[in-house]
C-alpha cells in the first residue's frame, strides 16, 4: 500500500508542476526520472553481480521514482495533445 501511495503522491506533485509551468514540469520530470532510472539500473545490475542485504523495498521505491515522472509526462501529453512550450 505504501508503494501505491508513493506513486500517487509523486504523480500529483509532477502533474501540479506541469499545470503550473509545462517547461519546468517537463524539465524536472525528465531529469529526475533519468537519474532515478540510472540509479535503479546500476543498483539492479550490481545486485545481480554481488548480492547484498539491501531490502527489496529499496528497489520498489526507486522504481516508483522513475515510473511516476514518466507516467505524469505521458498523461500530460495525452490530456493536452502536445507539449505547449515546444
Residue pairs with C-beta under 8 A, 6 or more apart in sequence:
3 60
3 61
3 64
6 61
6 64
6 68
7 64
7 67
7 68
7 71
10 64
10 65
10 68
10 69
10 72
11 68
11 71
11 72
11 75
14 25
14 28
14 29
14 68
14 69
14 72
14 73
15 25
15 72
15 75
15 76
17 24
17 25
17 28
17 29
18 25
18 26
18 29
18 72
18 73
18 76
19 25
22 76
22 83
22 84
22 85
23 85
25 72
25 76
26 73
26 83
26 85
28 69
29 69
29 70
29 72
29 73
30 69
30 73
32 65
32 69
33 65
33 66
33 68
33 69
33 70
33 73
34 66
36 62
36 65
36 66
36 69
37 66
39 62
39 65
40 59
40 62
40 63
40 65
40 66
43 54
43 58
43 59
43 62
44 59
46 52
47 54
47 59
76 83
77 83
